[in-house]
């Protein structure tokens, strides 16, 4: 395995969120004479925001970004999903880009930016905008039950692509990432990684994914079983594990999560794919999970096992199973509410005025400088 990525460095580079800021936020709430626990879970979320921001009072979430990593997987050709193996992922990417996908509408509703990163969609790169394919590694991946998903070199490139995306988002002013994925067959791959890292058998991590019936579930379970046999010999090398039984999106998301923690950029996880990558990242840097929150419970058994190992409690359980970052976006209003309720100053009330008397609105750059 090419060791151009020093995984050991992440253990020292990833620091814990600022505990003094968290305590200050909690003390400030008590000193204000408000009832302890009066805002329930919002108080805990507000304290977490203070710790990851390194400041108290907390700064309201002002620049959230929905980030979706997209890739195809060779195991999809086995029929482990209700979605079409050929062209299914590309169609989902187009729906997000044209604004018709649920996640695009929700992001617009809650004022979040939206970005798609194509790392291995099995489609002509000319089909998507240049900024979407800027970090592409390859078209699709190998069938992990019989072959490696990626070569060692591709694994490193994908991992570093995820790191680069984290740097881009941190440098652009994003203050909260809502992390999701787009890919047919991805829940099968996620189940393999979680099963391998948690030491469980295929049946314990095989979920219904896209809504498969019993017959397809058995095909999926057998695929996970065969893939686990290939995963276990490389459990000691996380890059080798991602290359053997992961994929370009899994390697990229893992790299993203670790570098985001280094850059002190908080992340809300979505479905079983992001939770599986978080589990791999935890093996590399044990402090990293403190920078993440679990947006929702999807009902996938592999996700539940991953969150149990990560000691993360989902913020919601709306039974959303489609992935695409929808569950993470649904948690955004809670985090926005926590930031707003515990901020230093209440927002000024709206006072309508005649159009000619309205002051010139500040630019986005001006607003970011004020924050």
Buried (B, 14 or more C-beta within 10 A) or exposed (E): BEEEBEBEEBEEBBEEBBEEBBBBBBEBBEEEEBEEEEBEEBBBBBBBBBBBBEBBBBBBBBBBBBBBBBBBBBBBBBBBBBBEBEBBBBBBBBBBBEEEBBBBEBBEEBEBBBBBBBBBBBBEBEEBEEEBBBBBBBBBBBBBBEEBBBBBEBBBBBBBBBBBBBBBBBEEBBBBBBBBBBBBBBBBBBBBBBBBBBEBEBEBBBBBBBEBEEEBBEBBBBBBBBBBEBBBEBBEBBBBBBBBBBBBBBBBBBBBBBBBBBBBBBBBBBBBBBBBBBBBBBBBBEBBBBBBBBBBBBBBBBBBBBBEBBEBEBBBEBEBBBBBBBBBBBBBBBBBBBBBBBBEEEEEEEEEEEEEEEEEEEEEEEEBEEE
